[in-house]
């Protein structure tokens, strides 16, 4: 600790002055009692001079994370271990970890305050909320004081162990790993035609294929009929990510926004669907040219399944750019917008544009935190047009305030309305593993 910035408060200097003053007066007036009294402040001055920060004291700091690639919103435990590697005790040691400003401390404190004897160590744990991207921790700052408290040494310590927290940005593998559950990209319909599963029989019509004639009935009755099987169509999916302004709020300072979480879920869904050989189109609502998305004439970015993963990646990157487009952190420190209805009136509807773009018979997956009524209107309109609709919703509502509790009531009502209108709703609490949520949201597409 001797290599840092040394400070001396001078808190005991008055004791030295007092001792000299009393001794001088005692000798001047030949007063033995006054001379003896000078010994008291002299003892304090000597205590101050002799109790300094140990010159050979050394401190080692190690930092570790309990997760190597956390998802956005996941809590990561940071363990800070402080050890006195010198041969002298440190009577007052305080260490503060260098947590990045972008990360919120969810619980615990990133600091240690203790006395450490030679060779002793202590540990502190705290939790931060992970966000996408790479965040570098600064070096911990250590401050040691002497026994008297008049001398202090402050130094930055390069820690051992982890220095960067890397949050997940994209999906590396689909959440469903059992390949026996994946279908070959088809789904059955309620119409008869060519296929494998028996559907019905009908009267023979000229030109029907010979291999579909019901020869057994012809042998019994002499009447020709044709067998119809349940038709199968190729499964096609469309991802709609909600990146509008109402989604750009967070449960608390330093936590990921609803837009960021929606984009993250969208990436994971896209990776799982394409890995299952399901053609998947991707779009997002609420983006503009400043976010880097290639917008069409209708104002929507569109990545067709035939364009490959690179085209979809551009849309997701634009969503991430929109997630960073928050006026200020203070403006986002709210559990949900108090003026959701005014947002409803001000925002572009996008539903007609989506209806024009979506491929026929597509399974539509809307990813939205459900902070206003637009997702309900969009899902209801698409369902009435014959689309199967699933809403995957990351929950960013905090109930720590009256406004948050009111937002919870409104969000629950939206969820109930969606289910009453035959839309599937998958509610993702950030405390639950995302893989489990994705299994539930994709089961009707991927399971046999």
Beta strands, then each sheet from edge to edge (+ up, - down):
strand 1: 5-8
strand 2: 59-65
strand 3: 75-84
strand 4: 90-98
strand 5: 105-108
strand 6: 111-116
strand 7: 121-129
strand 8: 133-136
strand 9: 138-145
strand 10: 151-157
strand 11: 160-161
strand 12: 164-167
strand 13: 186-203
strand 14: 225-234
strand 15: 236-242
strand 16: 279-285
strand 17: 301-303
strand 18: 363-367
strand 19: 388-394
strand 20: 424-428
sheet 1: 1+ 10- 9+ 4- 6+
sheet 2: 5+ 7- 3+ 2- 11-
sheet 3: 8+ 12-
sheet 4: 13+ 14-
sheet 5: 17+ 16- 15- 18- 19- 20-
end
